[in-house]
């Protein structure tokens, strides 16, 4: 890794090199809610030696076979307006369909296996709390924050917002992201990394696979907002105001 790269936070590393996302996921390094941490801090938090992580990242960066844009990284080429649309159409739509399915599977698996696996009761409780938090969170993004971001992206002159600045709702969203991140970490601990017991039926396996997919999607969702959308929107608002003052 270069000295310039080493100065970046883990969120900035993934924002500039999207193919590192899967590396951080595999190492259990938080690049979304913990995106403001340095590589050393994030490595320590995940229980890894920084030099080992740097070597793994350097190897990934040197691998040119994944340099072509794919569906996984095409979003990095979007402008501010396109990124908001992408997040709604991809991640918000995913949550709209996936969370009810996971809630239904949770009830089914608890009824069938709750006696032998009491941890499932806690899994269902935490999942229910996440779902309860997600619904108003998505609504606030779609009805308050995203319309403001779209206004900033299309503005030709300074625009006044009822919340004062885009930074105000962004602070609320970041706080709620942190809360969801903590609950996702709890789910991973309770399930021992979504390890399936020997007596798991097809529904049990589907439930844990679904939770793992939900965790992965939410990490990416939060990364796109915390580390790309939010700072880009703030910078765009600053430029808009600077032009007005000239």
C-alpha positions as CSV (number, residue, x, y, z in Angstrom):
1,X,0.0,0.0,0.0
2,X,1.2,3.5,-0.7
3,X,1.6,6.2,1.9
4,X,-1.3,8.1,0.3
5,X,-3.5,5.1,0.7
6,X,-2.4,4.5,4.3
7,X,-3.7,8.0,5.2
8,X,-7.2,7.2,4.2
9,X,-10.0,5.9,6.5
10,X,-11.4,2.5,5.8
11,X,-14.6,4.1,4.5
12,X,-12.5,6.2,2.1
13,X,-10.5,3.1,1.1
14,X,-13.6,1.3,0.0
15,X,-15.1,4.4,-1.6
16,X,-11.9,4.8,-3.8
17,X,-11.4,1.0,-4.3
18,X,-14.8,-0.8,-4.2
19,X,-13.2,-4.2,-4.8
20,X,-11.8,-3.9,-1.3
21,X,-15.3,-4.2,0.1
22,X,-15.3,-8.0,0.0
23,X,-11.9,-8.1,1.6
24,X,-13.0,-6.1,4.5
25,X,-16.2,-8.2,4.8
26,X,-14.2,-11.4,4.8
27,X,-11.9,-10.0,7.6
28,X,-14.9,-8.7,9.7
29,X,-13.6,-5.1,9.4
30,X,-16.4,-2.5,9.8
31,X,-16.1,-0.2,6.8
32,X,-19.6,1.3,7.0
33,X,-20.6,2.5,10.5
34,X,-16.9,2.4,11.4
35,X,-15.8,4.0,8.1
36,X,-14.2,7.0,9.9
37,X,-11.6,4.8,11.6
38,X,-8.0,4.5,10.3
39,X,-6.9,1.2,9.0
40,X,-4.9,0.6,12.1
41,X,-7.9,1.3,14.4
42,X,-10.3,-0.8,12.3
43,X,-7.8,-3.7,12.2
44,X,-7.4,-3.6,16.0
45,X,-11.1,-3.5,16.5
46,X,-11.5,-6.6,14.3
47,X,-8.6,-8.4,16.1
48,X,-6.2,-8.3,13.1
49,X,-2.6,-7.2,12.8
50,X,-2.4,-4.1,10.7
51,X,0.6,-5.2,8.7
52,X,-1.2,-8.5,7.7
53,X,-4.3,-6.5,6.7
54,X,-2.2,-4.1,4.6
55,X,-0.6,-7.1,2.8
56,X,-4.0,-8.6,2.0
57,X,-5.2,-5.2,0.7
58,X,-2.1,-4.7,-1.4
59,X,-2.6,-8.1,-3.0
60,X,-6.2,-7.2,-3.8
61,X,-5.3,-3.8,-5.2
62,X,-2.6,-5.5,-7.4
63,X,-5.2,-7.9,-8.8
64,X,-6.2,-6.4,-12.2
65,X,-8.6,-9.1,-13.0
66,X,-11.4,-7.3,-11.1
67,X,-10.7,-3.8,-12.4
68,X,-13.5,-3.8,-15.0
69,X,-16.8,-2.2,-13.8
70,X,-19.4,-4.7,-12.7
71,X,-22.9,-4.5,-11.4
72,X,-21.3,-4.5,-7.9
73,X,-19.3,-1.4,-8.6
74,X,-21.2,0.5,-11.3
75,X,-22.8,2.7,-8.7
76,X,-19.4,4.3,-8.1
77,X,-19.8,6.0,-11.5
78,X,-23.1,7.7,-10.6
79,X,-23.6,11.4,-9.9
80,X,-25.3,12.6,-6.8
81,X,-28.8,12.4,-8.3
82,X,-28.2,8.9,-9.7
83,X,-26.7,7.6,-6.4
84,X,-29.9,8.6,-4.5
85,X,-32.1,6.9,-7.1
86,X,-29.8,3.8,-7.0
87,X,-30.0,3.5,-3.2
88,X,-33.8,3.8,-3.2
89,X,-34.3,1.4,-6.1
90,X,-31.7,-1.2,-4.9
91,X,-31.4,-1.2,-1.1
92,X,-34.7,0.3,0.0
93,X,-36.6,-1.9,-2.4
94,X,-34.6,-4.9,-1.1
95,X,-35.5,-4.1,2.5
96,X,-39.2,-3.7,1.6
97,X,-39.4,-7.3,0.3
98,X,-36.8,-9.0,2.4
99,X,-37.6,-7.9,5.9
100,X,-41.1,-9.2,6.0
101,X,-39.8,-12.5,4.6
102,X,-37.2,-12.7,7.4
103,X,-39.8,-11.9,10.0
104,X,-42.0,-14.7,8.8
105,X,-39.1,-17.1,8.7
106,X,-38.1,-16.1,12.2
107,X,-41.6,-17.1,13.6
108,X,-41.5,-20.3,11.7
109,X,-38.0,-21.3,12.9
110,X,-38.7,-20.3,16.5
111,X,-41.9,-22.4,16.6
112,X,-40.1,-25.4,15.2
113,X,-36.7,-25.1,16.9
114,X,-37.0,-22.6,19.7
115,X,-37.1,-25.2,22.4
116,X,-33.8,-26.8,21.3
117,X,-32.2,-23.6,20.3
118,X,-33.3,-20.9,22.8
119,X,-30.9,-18.4,21.1
120,X,-33.5,-18.1,18.3
121,X,-35.8,-16.2,20.6
122,X,-33.1,-13.5,21.0
123,X,-32.4,-13.6,17.3
124,X,-36.1,-12.9,16.6
125,X,-36.2,-10.1,19.2
126,X,-33.2,-8.3,17.8
127,X,-34.5,-8.8,14.2
128,X,-37.9,-7.3,15.3
129,X,-36.1,-4.3,16.8
130,X,-34.1,-3.8,13.6
131,X,-37.3,-3.9,11.5
132,X,-39.0,-1.5,13.9
133,X,-36.1,1.0,13.5
134,X,-35.8,0.5,9.7
135,X,-39.3,1.5,8.7
136,X,-39.2,5.0,10.0
137,X,-35.6,5.4,9.0
138,X,-36.3,4.6,5.4
139,X,-39.3,6.9,5.5
140,X,-37.2,9.8,6.8
141,X,-34.6,9.3,4.1
142,X,-37.2,9.1,1.3
143,X,-39.4,11.9,2.5
144,X,-36.9,14.3,4.0
145,X,-33.2,13.7,3.3
146,X,-33.3,12.4,-0.3
147,X,-35.6,15.2,-1.6
148,X,-33.1,17.7,-0.1
149,X,-30.2,15.9,-1.8
150,X,-32.0,16.0,-5.1
151,X,-32.7,19.7,-4.7
152,X,-29.0,20.3,-4.1
153,X,-28.0,18.1,-7.1
154,X,-30.3,20.1,-9.5
155,X,-30.0,23.5,-7.9
156,X,-28.8,26.5,-10.0
157,X,-29.0,28.9,-7.1
158,X,-28.9,28.7,-3.3
159,X,-31.9,26.9,-1.8
160,X,-33.3,27.2,1.7
161,X,-34.3,24.0,3.5
162,X,-36.7,23.7,6.4
163,X,-34.1,21.8,8.3
164,X,-31.4,24.5,7.8
165,X,-28.8,22.4,6.1
166,X,-28.5,18.9,4.6
167,X,-26.0,18.2,7.4
168,X,-28.7,18.2,10.0
169,X,-30.8,15.2,8.7
170,X,-27.5,13.5,7.8
171,X,-26.4,13.6,11.5
172,X,-29.7,11.9,12.4
173,X,-29.3,9.2,9.7
174,X,-25.7,8.5,10.8
175,X,-26.8,8.0,14.4
176,X,-29.5,5.6,13.3
177,X,-27.0,3.7,11.1
178,X,-24.8,3.2,14.1
179,X,-27.7,1.8,16.0
180,X,-28.5,-0.7,13.3
181,X,-24.9,-1.6,13.0
182,X,-24.8,-2.5,16.7
183,X,-27.8,-4.7,16.3
184,X,-26.3,-6.4,13.3
185,X,-23.2,-7.1,15.4
186,X,-25.4,-8.6,18.1
187,X,-27.1,-10.9,15.6
188,X,-23.7,-12.1,14.4
189,X,-22.6,-12.8,18.0
190,X,-25.8,-14.6,19.0
191,X,-25.7,-16.8,15.9
192,X,-21.9,-17.4,16.1
193,X,-21.5,-15.9,12.7
194,X,-24.7,-17.5,11.4
195,X,-23.4,-21.0,11.9
196,X,-26.1,-23.6,11.2
197,X,-26.6,-26.4,13.7
198,X,-26.6,-30.0,12.6
199,X,-30.3,-30.3,13.1
200,X,-31.2,-27.2,11.1
201,X,-34.1,-27.8,8.7
202,X,-34.4,-26.1,5.3
203,X,-36.3,-23.2,6.8
204,X,-33.6,-22.7,9.5
205,X,-30.9,-22.7,6.9
206,X,-32.9,-20.3,4.7
207,X,-33.3,-18.0,7.7
208,X,-29.7,-17.8,8.6
209,X,-28.7,-17.4,4.9
210,X,-31.2,-14.6,4.7
211,X,-29.8,-12.9,7.8
212,X,-26.3,-13.1,6.3
213,X,-27.5,-11.6,3.1
214,X,-29.3,-8.9,5.0
215,X,-26.2,-8.1,7.0
216,X,-24.1,-7.9,3.8
217,X,-26.6,-5.7,2.0
218,X,-27.0,-3.3,4.9
219,X,-23.2,-2.9,5.3
220,X,-23.0,-1.9,1.7
221,X,-26.1,0.3,1.9
222,X,-24.7,2.2,4.9
223,X,-21.3,2.5,3.3
224,X,-22.8,4.1,0.2
225,X,-24.6,6.6,2.3
226,X,-22.1,7.3,5.1
227,X,-18.9,7.4,3.0
228,X,-20.1,8.5,-0.4
229,X,-23.6,10.1,-0.6
230,X,-23.5,12.1,2.6
231,X,-20.1,13.8,2.2
232,X,-20.8,14.4,-1.5
233,X,-24.1,16.1,-0.6
234,X,-22.5,18.2,2.0
235,X,-19.7,19.3,-0.4
236,X,-22.3,20.1,-3.1
237,X,-24.2,22.3,-0.7
238,X,-21.0,24.1,0.3
239,X,-20.2,24.8,-3.3
240,X,-23.7,26.0,-4.0
241,X,-23.4,28.5,-1.2
242,X,-20.0,29.6,-2.2
243,X,-21.1,30.4,-5.7
244,X,-23.9,32.5,-4.2
245,X,-21.5,34.5,-2.1
246,X,-19.3,35.4,-5.1
